[in-house]
Amino acid sequence: MKRRIEYKKAILGLFLITIGMSLFSQGKEEIYDYSRSNSYIVGDVTVSGIRFLDMNAIIGLSGLKTGQEVYIPGEEIKNAAQKLWQQGLFSDVRISI
């Protein structure tokens, strides 16, 4: 009987550890060091949350292109956000990497 309780506790402990590890692994984000500029290649440019505007026109306004080399921090990303914000068409402008 005592051995059975220890066995159940061991299984419960392993289960909780497994669940805990999977929760922490889901939320990891890459940490960026903004004191140094790093080079990245733009893989894709997408727009979300618009209904009545042409996505390609908005992407063109940003000035970002697939395959373009950008630096973070850098002028390309800052300028793209500013160009979109200055249009006055959006309540929020975000650029994700």
VOLUM-957899 format. One record per residue: residue in one letter; x, y, z of N, C-alpha, C in turn. Coordinates in nm, 2 decimals, padded with zeros to 4 digits, always signed. Example, Ala and Ser with C-alpha at 12.3 -4.5 7.8 and 13.67 -1.06 7.14 Angstrom:
VOLUM-957899
+---------+--------+--------+--------+--------+--------+--------+--------+--------+--------+
| residuo |    n.x |    n.y |    n.z |   ca.x |   ca.y |   ca.z |    c.x |    c.y |    c.z |
+---------+--------+--------+--------+--------+--------+--------+--------+--------+--------+
|       a | +01.32 | -00.57 | +00.78 | +01.23 | -00.45 | +00.78 | +01.32 | -00.33 | +00.78 |
|       s | +01.28 | -00.22 | +00.71 | +01.37 | -00.11 | +00.71 | +01.29 | +00.00 | +00.79 |
+---------+--------+--------+--------+--------+--------+--------+--------+--------+--------+
END
This chain:
VOLUM-957899
+---------+--------+--------+--------+--------+--------+--------+--------+--------+--------+
| residuo |    n.x |    n.y |    n.z |   ca.x |   ca.y |   ca.z |    c.x |    c.y |    c.z |
+---------+--------+--------+--------+--------+--------+--------+--------+--------+--------+
|       m | +00.08 | -00.12 | +00.00 | +00.00 | +00.00 | +00.00 | +00.09 | +00.12 | +00.00 |
|       k | +00.19 | +00.12 | +00.09 | +00.28 | +00.24 | +00.10 | +00.35 | +00.26 | -00.03 |
|       r | +00.39 | +00.15 | -00.09 | +00.47 | +00.15 | -00.22 | +00.38 | +00.21 | -00.33 |
|       r | +00.25 | +00.18 | -00.33 | +00.16 | +00.23 | -00.43 | +00.14 | +00.38 | -00.42 |
|       i | +00.14 | +00.43 | -00.30 | +00.13 | +00.58 | -00.28 | +00.25 | +00.65 | -00.33 |
|       e | +00.37 | +00.59 | -00.30 | +00.49 | +00.65 | -00.35 | +00.50 | +00.65 | -00.50 |
|       y | +00.45 | +00.55 | -00.56 | +00.45 | +00.54 | -00.70 | +00.35 | +00.64 | -00.76 |
|       k | +00.24 | +00.66 | -00.70 | +00.15 | +00.77 | -00.75 | +00.20 | +00.91 | -00.74 |
|       k | +00.27 | +00.93 | -00.63 | +00.34 | +01.06 | -00.60 | +00.45 | +01.08 | -00.71 |
|       a | +00.52 | +00.98 | -00.74 | +00.63 | +00.99 | -00.84 | +00.57 | +01.03 | -00.98 |
|       i | +00.46 | +00.96 | -01.01 | +00.40 | +00.99 | -01.14 | +00.34 | +01.13 | -01.15 |
|       l | +00.28 | +01.17 | -01.04 | +00.22 | +01.30 | -01.03 | +00.33 | +01.41 | -01.04 |
|       g | +00.44 | +01.38 | -00.97 | +00.56 | +01.48 | -00.98 | +00.61 | +01.49 | -01.12 |
|       l | +00.63 | +01.38 | -01.19 | +00.68 | +01.38 | -01.32 | +00.58 | +01.45 | -01.42 |
|       f | +00.45 | +01.43 | -01.40 | +00.35 | +01.49 | -01.48 | +00.36 | +01.65 | -01.46 |
|       l | +00.37 | +01.69 | -01.33 | +00.37 | +01.84 | -01.31 | +00.50 | +01.90 | -01.36 |
|       i | +00.61 | +01.83 | -01.35 | +00.73 | +01.88 | -01.41 | +00.72 | +01.89 | -01.56 |
|       t | +00.67 | +01.79 | -01.62 | +00.65 | +01.80 | -01.77 | +00.56 | +01.91 | -01.81 |
|       i | +00.45 | +01.93 | -01.74 | +00.36 | +02.04 | -01.78 | +00.43 | +02.17 | -01.75 |
|       g | +00.50 | +02.19 | -01.64 | +00.57 | +02.31 | -01.62 | +00.67 | +02.35 | -01.72 |
|       m | +00.75 | +02.24 | -01.76 | +00.85 | +02.27 | -01.86 | +00.79 | +02.31 | -02.00 |
|       s | +00.68 | +02.25 | -02.03 | +00.62 | +02.28 | -02.16 | +00.56 | +02.42 | -02.16 |
|       l | +00.51 | +02.46 | -02.05 | +00.45 | +02.60 | -02.04 | +00.56 | +02.70 | -02.05 |
|       f | +00.68 | +02.68 | -01.99 | +00.79 | +02.78 | -02.00 | +00.85 | +02.78 | -02.14 |
|       s | +00.85 | +02.66 | -02.20 | +00.91 | +02.66 | -02.34 | +00.83 | +02.73 | -02.44 |
|       q | +00.70 | +02.74 | -02.42 | +00.61 | +02.81 | -02.51 | +00.63 | +02.96 | -02.51 |
|       g | +00.66 | +03.02 | -02.40 | +00.66 | +03.16 | -02.39 | +00.80 | +03.23 | -02.41 |
|       k | +00.90 | +03.15 | -02.46 | +01.03 | +03.21 | -02.48 | +01.03 | +03.30 | -02.60 |
|       e | +01.09 | +03.42 | -02.58 | +01.10 | +03.51 | -02.69 | +01.25 | +03.54 | -02.70 |
|       e | +01.29 | +03.57 | -02.82 | +01.43 | +03.61 | -02.84 | +01.46 | +03.74 | -02.78 |
|       i | +01.57 | +03.76 | -02.71 | +01.60 | +03.88 | -02.65 | +01.70 | +03.96 | -02.74 |
|       y | +01.67 | +04.08 | -02.77 | +01.75 | +04.16 | -02.86 | +01.84 | +04.26 | -02.79 |
|       d | +01.96 | +04.27 | -02.83 | +02.05 | +04.37 | -02.77 | +02.05 | +04.49 | -02.86 |
|       y | +01.98 | +04.60 | -02.82 | +01.97 | +04.72 | -02.90 | +02.09 | +04.81 | -02.89 |
|       s | +02.18 | +04.77 | -02.81 | +02.31 | +04.86 | -02.80 | +02.40 | +04.82 | -02.92 |
|       r | +02.37 | +04.71 | -02.99 | +02.45 | +04.67 | -03.11 | +02.35 | +04.65 | -03.22 |
|       s | +02.39 | +04.69 | -03.34 | +02.31 | +04.68 | -03.46 | +02.33 | +04.54 | -03.52 |
|       n | +02.23 | +04.46 | -03.54 | +02.24 | +04.33 | -03.61 | +02.17 | +04.34 | -03.74 |
|       s | +02.23 | +04.26 | -03.84 | +02.17 | +04.26 | -03.97 | +02.07 | +04.15 | -03.99 |
|       y | +01.96 | +04.17 | -04.05 | +01.86 | +04.07 | -04.08 | +01.81 | +04.08 | -04.23 |
|       i | +01.77 | +03.98 | -04.28 | +01.71 | +03.98 | -04.42 | +01.56 | +03.96 | -04.40 |
|       v | +01.48 | +04.05 | -04.47 | +01.34 | +04.05 | -04.46 | +01.29 | +03.93 | -04.53 |
|       g | +01.22 | +03.84 | -04.46 | +01.17 | +03.71 | -04.52 | +01.04 | +03.73 | -04.59 |
|       d | +00.95 | +03.82 | -04.53 | +00.82 | +03.84 | -04.59 | +00.76 | +03.96 | -04.52 |
|       v | +00.68 | +04.03 | -04.60 | +00.62 | +04.15 | -04.55 | +00.47 | +04.13 | -04.56 |
|       t | +00.40 | +04.13 | -04.45 | +00.25 | +04.11 | -04.45 | +00.19 | +04.22 | -04.37 |
|       v | +00.06 | +04.24 | -04.40 | -00.02 | +04.34 | -04.33 | -00.15 | +04.27 | -04.28 |
|       s | -00.19 | +04.30 | -04.16 | -00.30 | +04.24 | -04.10 | -00.40 | +04.35 | -04.04 |
|       g | -00.52 | +04.32 | -04.03 | -00.62 | +04.40 | -03.97 | -00.68 | +04.51 | -04.06 |
|       i | -00.65 | +04.51 | -04.19 | -00.71 | +04.60 | -04.28 | -00.83 | +04.54 | -04.35 |
|       r | -00.93 | +04.62 | -04.39 | -01.04 | +04.57 | -04.47 | -01.06 | +04.64 | -04.60 |
|       f | -01.04 | +04.77 | -04.60 | -01.08 | +04.84 | -04.72 | -00.96 | +04.90 | -04.80 |
|       l | -00.84 | +04.87 | -04.76 | -00.72 | +04.92 | -04.83 | -00.64 | +04.80 | -04.90 |
|       d | -00.57 | +04.83 | -05.00 | -00.49 | +04.73 | -05.08 | -00.37 | +04.70 | -05.00 |
|       m | -00.35 | +04.57 | -04.96 | -00.23 | +04.53 | -04.88 | -00.10 | +04.56 | -04.96 |
|       n | -00.10 | +04.54 | -05.09 | +00.02 | +04.57 | -05.16 | +00.06 | +04.72 | -05.16 |
|       a | -00.04 | +04.80 | -05.16 | -00.02 | +04.95 | -05.15 | +00.04 | +04.98 | -05.02 |
|       i | -00.01 | +04.92 | -04.91 | +00.04 | +04.95 | -04.78 | +00.19 | +04.90 | -04.77 |
|       i | +00.21 | +04.78 | -04.82 | +00.35 | +04.73 | -04.82 | +00.44 | +04.82 | -04.89 |
|       g | +00.40 | +04.87 | -05.01 | +00.48 | +04.96 | -05.09 | +00.51 | +05.09 | -05.01 |
|       l | +00.41 | +05.14 | -04.94 | +00.43 | +05.26 | -04.86 | +00.53 | +05.24 | -04.75 |
|       s | +00.54 | +05.12 | -04.70 | +00.64 | +05.10 | -04.59 | +00.78 | +05.11 | -04.64 |
|       g | +00.80 | +05.08 | -04.77 | +00.94 | +05.08 | -04.82 | +01.02 | +04.95 | -04.79 |
|       l | +00.96 | +04.86 | -04.72 | +01.03 | +04.73 | -04.69 | +01.00 | +04.63 | -04.81 |
|       k | +01.10 | +04.55 | -04.84 | +01.08 | +04.45 | -04.95 | +01.14 | +04.32 | -04.90 |
|       t | +01.08 | +04.21 | -04.95 | +01.13 | +04.08 | -04.92 | +01.27 | +04.07 | -04.98 |
|       g | +01.36 | +04.01 | -04.90 | +01.50 | +04.00 | -04.94 | +01.59 | +04.12 | -04.90 |
|       q | +01.53 | +04.22 | -04.86 | +01.60 | +04.34 | -04.82 | +01.68 | +04.32 | -04.69 |
|       e | +01.80 | +04.37 | -04.68 | +01.88 | +04.37 | -04.56 | +01.85 | +04.49 | -04.47 |
|       v | +01.81 | +04.46 | -04.35 | +01.78 | +04.57 | -04.26 | +01.86 | +04.55 | -04.13 |
|       y | +01.88 | +04.66 | -04.06 | +01.96 | +04.65 | -03.93 | +01.86 | +04.69 | -03.82 |
|       i | +01.87 | +04.62 | -03.71 | +01.79 | +04.64 | -03.59 | +01.89 | +04.67 | -03.48 |
|       p | +01.88 | +04.78 | -03.41 | +01.81 | +04.90 | -03.45 | +01.87 | +04.96 | -03.58 |
|       g | +01.78 | +05.03 | -03.65 | +01.83 | +05.09 | -03.78 | +01.72 | +05.18 | -03.84 |
|       e | +01.76 | +05.25 | -03.94 | +01.68 | +05.35 | -04.00 | +01.56 | +05.29 | -04.08 |
|       e | +01.59 | +05.17 | -04.14 | +01.49 | +05.12 | -04.23 | +01.36 | +05.08 | -04.16 |
|       i | +01.37 | +05.02 | -04.04 | +01.25 | +04.99 | -03.97 | +01.18 | +05.11 | -03.91 |
|       k | +01.26 | +05.20 | -03.86 | +01.20 | +05.33 | -03.81 | +01.13 | +05.40 | -03.91 |
|       n | +01.19 | +05.42 | -04.03 | +01.13 | +05.49 | -04.14 | +01.00 | +05.42 | -04.19 |
|       a | +01.00 | +05.29 | -04.20 | +00.88 | +05.22 | -04.24 | +00.76 | +05.25 | -04.15 |
|       a | +00.79 | +05.24 | -04.02 | +00.68 | +05.27 | -03.92 | +00.63 | +05.41 | -03.93 |
|       q | +00.73 | +05.51 | -03.95 | +00.69 | +05.65 | -03.96 | +00.61 | +05.67 | -04.08 |
|       k | +00.65 | +05.62 | -04.20 | +00.58 | +05.64 | -04.32 | +00.43 | +05.59 | -04.31 |
|       l | +00.41 | +05.47 | -04.25 | +00.28 | +05.42 | -04.23 | +00.20 | +05.51 | -04.13 |
|       w | +00.26 | +05.55 | -04.03 | +00.19 | +05.63 | -03.92 | +00.15 | +05.76 | -03.98 |
|       q | +00.23 | +05.82 | -04.06 | +00.21 | +05.96 | -04.12 | +00.09 | +05.96 | -04.22 |
|       q | +00.05 | +05.84 | -04.27 | -00.07 | +05.83 | -04.36 | -00.20 | +05.87 | -04.29 |
|       g | -00.20 | +05.85 | -04.15 | -00.32 | +05.89 | -04.08 | -00.43 | +05.78 | -04.10 |
|       l | -00.40 | +05.67 | -04.15 | -00.50 | +05.57 | -04.18 | -00.51 | +05.46 | -04.07 |
|       f | -00.42 | +05.46 | -03.98 | -00.41 | +05.35 | -03.88 | -00.41 | +05.40 | -03.74 |
|       s | -00.47 | +05.32 | -03.66 | -00.47 | +05.35 | -03.51 | -00.36 | +05.28 | -03.44 |
|       d | -00.29 | +05.19 | -03.51 | -00.17 | +05.12 | -03.45 | -00.08 | +05.07 | -03.57 |
|       v | +00.05 | +05.09 | -03.55 | +00.14 | +05.04 | -03.65 | +00.25 | +04.96 | -03.57 |
|       r | +00.26 | +04.84 | -03.61 | +00.36 | +04.75 | -03.54 | +00.44 | +04.68 | -03.65 |
|       i | +00.57 | +04.66 | -03.62 | +00.66 | +04.59 | -03.71 | +00.72 | +04.48 | -03.62 |
|       s | +00.69 | +04.35 | -03.66 | +00.74 | +04.24 | -03.59 | +00.85 | +04.16 | -03.66 |
|       i | +00.94 | +04.11 | -03.58 | +01.05 | +04.03 | -03.64 | +01.04 | +03.89 | -03.59 |
+---------+--------+--------+--------+--------+--------+--------+--------+--------+--------+
END
